[in-house]
Amino acid sequence: MFHKKKQTTVLLLISAAIAAMSGCASSPARPAQPEAVSGTRYQAYRWGKPVEKYTKADYDFLLSFQTEGYGKLPVEEFNHKVLNWEDEEEYHKTEDILARVSATLSEEDENADFILVTLGNTWNECEKKHFNTCEREKAPWHSSQALYETYGDVFGDKVLLTGAYADFSFDYNLDTDQKLTVRERDDLLDSIGNKLEEYMMKQQAGELKEEEKMEKTLSSHLTELLKSLDGGITWGGNADLDYYWDTPYDFRQDNGSEATDVSSEDSFSYTKKQYNLVMERFKPQNYEQMSVSEYNRTIYNAFIDDTGDEEGTGYAYEMVMASLSENDKNWTYLHDTVQRALDEYHTRMTEVYTGEKTDFCCTGDIYVPLIEDVYGDKVEVGSVDGQYEFTYRITDAAKLTVQEREEFINKVNQKVKELAEKEAGKGTLDEAGFKKLLESAGEEASTRYIEFTGCSLGYFEVYR
């Protein structure tokens, strides 16, 4: 599969080659990143315009160079077959095809390694030989990325915990006398990034977080690696490295769930199309029998896969949640079941990122009128009013169904209300007593796959 760091290599190689295509102006010492990068694909620009999508003929033409044993051909011979730098018309015709395919080919394509890496290296090297090229740096540049990422599991989703990234480039010289093969060239260039990654993996997390210090350390190590290059490739003497550290959790830990907090005072109105889209994406058929693990993933990823525009799921969800009537048959489902899935996913993500055990949380409120007999009339003389919070842990999200989770939540809330009404009638209910009732209700509702783990009171008052 096309490796992430190889994508960076191609991004930089393409930008350099396209710059050469656009004229004879002086160029920077190293290739610049393309002007636009989008998702898993990138867009290279030529004369200020996007390179158009490649055709099947373009694709097949490039694959014609992937002959049996091409990796054993000398680099000089292979390069000349691909890009004949002595033929002006043929050179630019092939270069145009390379630009189209390289700029719009998915990295998931089965031939991405050959087209984006092997032919990318060839393109960069031939650009230096083309007789119409103006005075530029004489040695080709290789650009790539070394990375070290750690992952965790959130309800079956593989999530990025930390990422250490080093974008680097260097110039190099080919020793044509050594008859270096295409495979040997590609392997030698890749080896620098591989060795940088091995070095990064040996560093402690605390060291990787220190971006400025780590950048200097890796730059020094890159220089050592380049000085030791041999076997047909030698370092040209120029190199650059940029390092950065990424912890996605830092951007999520204070944000709550992915759902947008909307106010009932907002005067928005959703369309029927938006309502139908929300129900289509957030209410899977027979969701009650889905495992909590599958359901939570489905709800969370409905937001992640969103287009982000006004036609997307997220915007439709905001509009519906802002003005949906409580009388709507799906109001409880959207506000409780869907929101719970998002909260649980976020809580699990927090646990995975921090390594600290974090239970799920549910809030509720209690209101019990105090009724007394006044000359035969039942009169409300006061009330018990409070808010509470309880935590729970799902011991097996793959076996617990959504229906069973909802039944657990509802049982806790319903049981504590029944117990509170009973005790309030005796006139003995206080804060400590209510907490014991909540604990009792939680323990009674617990099952093999979901357990009550604790509770606390936001406030509790008895009014008379």
C-alpha positions as CSV (number, residue, x, y, z in Angstrom):
1,M,0.0,0.0,0.0
2,F,1.1,3.5,-0.8
3,H,2.9,4.8,2.4
4,K,2.0,8.1,3.9
5,K,5.6,9.3,3.8
6,K,5.8,8.3,0.1
7,Q,2.9,10.6,-0.6
8,T,4.9,13.5,0.8
9,T,7.8,12.5,-1.4
10,V,5.6,12.7,-4.5
11,L,4.0,16.0,-3.5
12,L,7.4,17.6,-3.4
13,L,8.8,15.9,-6.5
14,I,5.8,16.9,-8.5
15,S,5.9,20.5,-7.4
16,A,9.5,20.7,-8.4
17,A,9.0,19.2,-11.8
18,I,5.9,21.3,-12.5
19,A,7.9,24.4,-11.5
20,A,10.4,23.4,-14.2
21,M,7.7,23.0,-16.8
22,S,6.5,26.6,-16.2
23,G,9.6,28.5,-17.4
24,C,13.2,29.4,-16.8
25,A,12.9,31.5,-13.7
26,S,15.4,30.8,-11.0
27,S,14.3,28.1,-8.5
28,P,14.6,27.8,-4.7
29,A,17.3,25.5,-3.3
30,R,14.7,22.8,-2.6
31,P,11.3,21.9,-4.0
32,A,8.3,23.7,-2.5
33,Q,5.1,22.0,-1.4
34,P,2.2,22.2,-3.9
35,E,-0.2,25.1,-3.3
36,A,-3.2,22.8,-2.5
37,V,-3.4,19.5,-0.7
38,S,-6.8,18.0,0.0
39,G,-7.6,14.8,2.0
40,T,-5.8,11.8,0.6
41,R,-5.2,13.3,-2.8
42,Y,-3.4,16.4,-3.8
43,Q,-3.7,19.0,-6.5
44,A,-0.6,20.3,-8.3
45,Y,-0.7,23.6,-10.2
46,R,0.8,24.6,-13.5
47,W,0.7,28.2,-14.5
48,G,-1.8,28.8,-11.8
49,K,-4.3,26.2,-13.0
50,P,-5.1,22.8,-11.6
51,V,-3.7,19.8,-13.4
52,E,-6.6,18.0,-15.0
53,K,-7.7,14.4,-14.2
54,Y,-5.7,11.7,-15.9
55,T,-7.2,9.4,-18.5
56,K,-7.1,5.6,-18.9
57,A,-4.7,6.1,-21.8
58,D,-2.4,8.2,-19.5
59,Y,-2.5,5.5,-16.8
60,D,-1.8,2.7,-19.3
61,F,1.0,4.6,-20.8
62,L,2.8,4.9,-17.5
63,L,2.2,1.2,-16.7
64,S,3.9,0.3,-20.0
65,F,7.2,1.1,-18.3
66,Q,6.5,-1.5,-15.6
67,T,8.0,-4.3,-17.6
68,E,9.1,-7.6,-16.1
69,G,12.5,-7.0,-14.4
70,Y,12.3,-3.2,-14.7
71,G,13.8,-2.9,-11.2
72,K,17.0,-4.6,-12.4
73,L,17.6,-2.1,-15.2
74,P,20.3,0.5,-14.7
75,V,18.8,3.8,-13.6
76,E,20.2,5.7,-16.6
77,E,18.7,3.2,-19.1
78,F,15.3,3.2,-17.4
79,N,15.2,7.0,-17.0
80,H,16.0,7.5,-20.7
81,K,13.1,5.1,-21.6
82,V,10.6,7.0,-19.5
83,L,11.7,10.6,-20.2
84,N,13.9,11.0,-23.2
85,W,15.6,14.3,-22.2
86,E,17.1,14.5,-25.7
87,D,13.7,14.8,-27.5
88,E,11.9,18.0,-26.7
89,E,8.5,17.0,-27.9
90,E,8.5,13.5,-26.4
91,Y,9.9,14.7,-23.1
92,H,7.1,17.3,-22.5
93,K,4.4,14.9,-23.8
94,T,5.5,12.3,-21.2
95,E,5.9,15.0,-18.5
96,D,2.3,16.2,-19.1
97,I,1.1,12.6,-18.6
98,L,3.1,12.3,-15.4
99,A,1.7,15.5,-14.1
100,R,-1.9,14.5,-14.7
101,V,-1.5,11.0,-13.2
102,S,0.7,12.0,-10.3
103,A,-1.6,14.9,-9.3
104,T,-4.9,12.9,-9.3
105,L,-4.0,9.3,-8.7
106,S,-5.3,7.9,-5.4
107,E,-2.6,6.6,-3.0
108,E,-4.8,3.5,-2.6
109,D,-4.2,2.5,-6.3
110,E,-2.5,-0.8,-6.7
111,N,0.2,0.8,-8.8
112,A,0.8,3.9,-6.7
113,D,4.3,2.8,-5.6
114,F,5.5,2.4,-9.1
115,I,3.9,5.6,-10.5
116,L,4.2,7.9,-7.6
117,V,7.6,6.8,-6.2
118,T,9.6,5.0,-8.9
119,L,8.5,7.2,-11.8
120,G,8.5,10.2,-9.5
121,N,12.2,9.7,-8.7
122,T,12.9,9.2,-12.4
123,W,11.0,12.4,-13.3
124,N,13.0,14.4,-10.8
125,E,16.3,13.1,-12.1
126,C,15.5,13.5,-15.8
127,E,14.4,17.1,-15.2
128,K,18.1,17.9,-14.4
129,K,19.2,16.4,-17.7
130,H,16.7,17.9,-20.1
131,F,18.6,20.1,-22.5
132,N,16.0,22.9,-22.4
133,T,16.3,23.2,-18.6
134,C,17.8,26.5,-17.5
135,E,20.5,26.9,-14.9
136,R,19.0,25.2,-11.8
137,E,20.5,23.1,-9.0
138,K,22.4,20.4,-10.7
139,A,21.6,17.6,-8.4
140,P,18.1,16.1,-8.0
141,W,16.3,16.4,-4.7
142,H,14.5,13.7,-2.8
143,S,11.8,14.7,-0.4
144,S,9.9,12.5,2.0
145,Q,8.5,12.2,5.5
146,A,9.5,10.0,8.5
147,L,6.7,9.4,10.9
148,Y,6.0,7.6,14.2
149,E,2.4,7.2,15.2
150,T,0.7,5.4,18.1
151,Y,-2.9,4.2,17.9
152,G,-5.6,3.1,20.3
153,D,-9.0,1.3,20.0
154,V,-12.3,3.2,20.5
155,F,-15.3,0.9,20.1
156,G,-13.4,-0.9,17.4
157,D,-12.2,2.2,15.6
158,K,-8.5,2.7,15.2
159,V,-7.7,6.2,16.4
160,L,-4.5,8.2,16.3
161,L,-3.1,8.9,19.7
162,T,0.2,10.7,18.9
163,G,2.1,11.5,15.8
164,A,5.7,12.6,15.3
165,Y,6.5,13.8,11.8
166,A,9.7,14.9,10.1
167,D,9.4,16.3,6.6
168,F,12.9,16.2,5.0
169,S,14.6,16.7,1.7
170,F,18.1,16.4,0.4
171,D,20.0,16.5,-2.9
172,Y,21.9,13.6,-4.2
173,N,24.2,12.5,-7.0
174,L,24.0,9.3,-9.1
175,D,27.1,7.4,-9.9
176,T,26.3,6.1,-13.4
177,D,29.6,4.2,-13.5
178,Q,28.3,1.8,-10.8
179,K,25.3,0.8,-13.0
180,L,22.9,1.4,-10.1
181,T,19.6,-0.3,-10.8
182,V,16.1,1.2,-10.4
183,R,15.3,-1.0,-7.4
184,E,18.6,-0.2,-5.7
185,R,18.0,3.6,-6.3
186,D,14.5,3.5,-4.8
187,D,15.6,1.4,-1.9
188,L,18.6,3.6,-1.1
189,L,16.4,6.8,-1.1
190,D,13.7,5.1,1.0
191,S,16.3,3.9,3.5
192,I,16.9,7.4,4.8
193,G,13.3,7.8,5.8
194,N,13.2,4.3,7.2
195,K,16.3,4.9,9.4
196,L,14.9,8.2,10.6
197,E,11.7,6.4,11.6
198,E,13.7,3.8,13.5
199,Y,15.5,6.6,15.3
200,M,12.3,8.3,16.2
201,M,10.8,5.1,17.6
202,K,13.6,4.9,20.1
203,Q,12.9,8.3,21.6
204,Q,10.7,8.8,24.7
205,A,7.3,10.5,24.3
206,G,8.6,13.5,26.4
207,E,11.5,14.0,24.0
208,L,9.3,13.8,20.9
209,K,7.0,16.5,22.3
210,E,9.9,19.0,22.4
211,E,9.6,20.1,18.7
212,E,12.5,22.6,18.6
213,K,14.9,20.3,20.3
214,M,13.8,17.2,18.4
215,E,14.1,19.1,15.0
216,K,17.8,19.8,15.8
217,T,18.4,16.3,16.9
218,L,16.8,14.8,13.8
219,S,18.5,17.2,11.5
220,S,21.9,16.2,12.9
221,H,21.0,12.5,12.5
222,L,19.8,13.1,8.9
223,T,23.2,14.6,8.1
224,E,25.0,11.5,9.5
225,L,22.8,9.2,7.5
226,L,23.4,11.2,4.3
227,K,27.1,11.3,4.8
228,S,27.1,7.5,5.0
229,L,25.2,7.0,1.7
230,D,27.0,4.8,-0.8
231,G,26.3,2.1,-3.3
232,G,25.7,4.4,-6.3
233,I,24.2,7.4,-4.5
234,T,26.1,10.1,-2.7
235,W,24.8,13.1,-0.8
236,G,24.9,16.4,-2.7
237,G,25.6,18.4,0.4
238,N,22.2,20.2,0.9
239,A,19.4,19.0,3.2
240,D,16.5,20.4,5.2
241,L,14.2,19.0,7.9
242,D,11.0,20.3,9.6
243,Y,9.6,18.4,12.6
244,Y,6.3,18.6,14.3
245,W,4.4,16.7,17.0
246,D,0.7,16.1,16.8
247,T,-1.7,14.9,19.6
248,P,-5.2,15.0,18.2
249,Y,-6.6,14.5,21.8
250,D,-5.4,18.0,22.7
251,F,-8.0,19.4,20.3
252,R,-10.8,17.1,21.6
253,Q,-10.4,16.8,25.3
254,D,-12.2,20.1,26.1
255,N,-14.7,19.9,23.2
256,G,-17.1,17.3,24.5
257,S,-18.9,15.2,21.9
258,E,-18.9,16.0,18.2
259,A,-22.5,17.1,18.4
260,T,-23.1,20.8,18.1
261,D,-24.6,22.5,21.2
262,V,-27.6,24.3,19.9
263,S,-29.9,26.6,21.8
264,S,-33.7,26.3,21.8
265,E,-33.8,30.0,21.5
266,D,-32.2,29.9,18.0
267,S,-34.8,30.8,15.4
268,F,-33.6,28.2,12.9
269,S,-35.9,26.0,10.9
270,Y,-34.9,22.7,9.2
271,T,-36.2,21.4,5.9
272,K,-37.9,18.1,5.3
273,K,-34.8,17.0,3.3
274,Q,-32.5,17.8,6.3
275,Y,-34.8,15.9,8.7
276,N,-34.8,12.9,6.4
277,L,-31.0,13.0,6.0
278,V,-30.5,13.1,9.8
279,M,-32.8,10.1,10.4
280,E,-31.2,8.2,7.5
281,R,-27.7,8.7,8.9
282,F,-28.4,8.6,12.6
283,K,-31.2,6.0,13.0
284,P,-30.0,2.7,11.5
285,Q,-32.6,0.0,10.9
286,N,-33.0,-2.2,13.9
287,Y,-30.6,-0.1,15.9
288,E,-32.0,-1.4,19.1
289,Q,-30.4,-4.8,18.4
290,M,-27.1,-3.4,17.3
291,S,-24.2,-3.8,19.7
292,V,-23.2,-0.6,21.5
293,S,-19.8,-0.9,19.9
294,E,-21.2,-0.9,16.4
295,Y,-23.8,1.7,17.1
296,N,-21.5,4.2,18.7
297,R,-19.1,3.8,15.8
298,T,-21.9,4.4,13.3
299,I,-23.1,7.5,15.0
300,Y,-19.6,9.0,15.5
301,N,-18.5,8.3,12.0
302,A,-21.6,9.9,10.6
303,F,-20.1,13.2,11.7
304,I,-16.5,12.3,10.8
305,D,-17.5,11.4,7.2
306,D,-19.5,14.6,6.8
307,T,-18.8,16.9,3.9
308,G,-18.8,19.9,6.2
309,D,-21.0,22.1,4.0
310,E,-24.6,23.1,4.1
311,E,-25.6,20.0,2.2
312,G,-23.8,17.8,4.8
313,T,-25.0,15.7,7.7
314,G,-23.5,17.9,10.4
315,Y,-25.3,21.0,9.2
316,A,-28.6,19.2,8.9
317,Y,-28.1,17.8,12.4
318,E,-27.6,21.3,13.8
319,M,-30.7,22.6,12.1
320,V,-32.9,19.8,13.3
321,M,-31.6,19.8,16.9
322,A,-32.1,23.6,17.0
323,S,-35.8,23.6,16.4
324,L,-37.2,20.0,16.7
325,S,-40.4,19.9,18.6
326,E,-40.4,17.8,21.8
327,N,-43.6,16.3,20.4
328,D,-41.7,14.8,17.5
329,K,-41.6,11.0,17.7
330,N,-37.8,11.1,17.3
331,W,-37.1,13.9,19.8
332,T,-36.1,11.5,22.6
333,Y,-34.1,9.3,20.3
334,L,-32.0,12.2,19.0
335,H,-31.5,14.0,22.3
336,D,-30.9,10.9,24.4
337,T,-29.8,7.8,22.4
338,V,-27.8,9.6,19.8
339,Q,-26.2,12.0,22.3
340,R,-25.4,9.1,24.6
341,A,-23.5,7.4,21.8
342,L,-21.5,10.5,21.1
343,D,-20.8,11.0,24.8
344,E,-19.7,7.4,25.3
345,Y,-17.4,7.6,22.2
346,H,-15.8,10.7,23.5
347,T,-15.4,9.3,27.0
348,R,-13.8,6.2,25.6
349,M,-11.5,8.3,23.4
350,T,-10.4,10.2,26.5
351,E,-9.6,7.0,28.3
352,V,-7.6,5.7,25.4
353,Y,-5.6,9.0,25.0
354,T,-4.9,9.5,28.7
355,G,-4.5,5.9,29.8
356,E,-6.7,6.7,32.8
357,K,-9.9,4.7,33.5
358,T,-12.9,6.9,32.7
359,D,-16.4,5.8,33.3
360,F,-19.4,6.9,31.2
361,C,-21.7,9.5,32.8
362,C,-25.5,10.1,32.8
363,T,-27.4,13.0,34.5
364,G,-30.9,13.2,35.8
365,D,-33.2,15.2,37.9
366,I,-35.7,14.4,40.6
367,Y,-38.9,16.2,41.6
368,V,-41.2,14.8,44.2
369,P,-44.2,16.9,45.5
370,L,-44.8,16.6,49.3
371,I,-48.5,16.0,49.8
372,E,-50.4,16.4,53.1
373,D,-54.0,16.1,54.1
374,V,-55.6,19.5,54.9
375,Y,-59.2,19.0,56.1
376,G,-59.6,16.1,53.7
377,D,-57.9,17.8,50.7
378,K,-54.6,16.6,49.3
379,V,-52.4,19.7,49.3
380,E,-48.9,20.1,48.0
381,V,-47.0,21.7,50.9
382,G,-43.5,21.4,49.5
383,S,-41.3,19.4,47.3
384,V,-38.0,17.4,46.9
385,D,-36.0,18.9,44.1
386,G,-32.5,17.8,42.9
387,Q,-30.1,16.9,40.2
388,Y,-27.9,13.9,40.2
389,E,-25.2,12.2,38.1
390,F,-24.2,8.6,38.0
391,T,-21.5,6.7,36.2
392,Y,-21.4,3.4,34.6
393,R,-19.0,1.1,32.8
394,I,-19.8,-1.2,29.8
395,T,-17.9,-4.4,30.4
396,D,-18.5,-5.8,26.9
397,A,-19.6,-3.2,24.3
398,A,-19.6,-5.9,21.6
399,K,-22.3,-8.0,23.4
400,L,-24.4,-5.3,25.1
401,T,-27.1,-4.1,22.7
402,V,-28.4,-0.5,22.4
403,Q,-31.7,-1.6,23.8
404,E,-30.1,-3.1,26.9
405,R,-28.1,0.0,27.5
406,E,-31.2,2.2,27.3
407,E,-33.1,-0.1,29.6
408,F,-30.3,0.2,32.2
409,I,-30.3,4.0,32.0
410,N,-34.1,4.1,32.2
411,K,-34.3,1.6,35.1
412,V,-31.9,3.6,37.2
413,N,-33.9,6.8,36.7
414,Q,-37.2,5.2,37.2
415,K,-36.2,3.2,40.2
416,V,-34.7,6.1,42.1
417,K,-37.8,8.1,41.4
418,E,-40.0,5.4,42.8
419,L,-37.9,5.0,45.9
420,A,-37.7,8.8,46.5
421,E,-41.5,9.1,46.3
422,K,-41.9,6.4,48.8
423,E,-39.3,7.9,51.3
424,A,-40.5,11.4,50.8
425,G,-44.0,10.4,51.9
426,K,-42.5,9.3,55.2
427,G,-40.9,12.8,55.7
428,T,-37.5,11.3,56.2
429,L,-35.7,11.9,52.9
430,D,-32.5,13.9,53.0
431,E,-29.5,14.3,50.8
432,A,-27.6,11.3,52.2
433,G,-30.6,9.2,52.0
434,F,-31.3,10.1,48.4
435,K,-27.8,9.2,47.4
436,K,-28.2,5.7,49.0
437,L,-31.4,5.3,47.1
438,L,-29.6,6.2,43.8
439,E,-26.9,3.7,44.6
440,S,-29.5,1.0,45.3
441,A,-31.3,1.7,42.1
442,G,-28.0,1.6,40.1
443,E,-26.9,-1.7,41.6
444,E,-30.3,-3.3,40.9
445,A,-30.2,-2.2,37.3
446,S,-26.7,-3.5,36.7
447,T,-26.3,-6.5,34.4
448,R,-23.4,-8.7,33.2
449,Y,-22.4,-6.3,30.5
450,I,-23.2,-2.9,32.1
451,E,-22.4,-1.8,35.7
452,F,-23.3,1.1,37.9
453,T,-20.0,2.5,39.3
454,G,-20.9,5.6,41.4
455,C,-23.0,8.7,41.8
456,S,-23.0,12.3,43.0
457,L,-25.5,15.0,43.6
458,G,-25.5,18.4,41.9
459,Y,-27.9,19.8,44.4
460,F,-30.6,18.4,46.6
461,E,-33.2,20.5,48.4
462,V,-36.4,19.8,50.5
463,Y,-38.8,22.7,50.3
464,R,-41.7,23.2,52.7
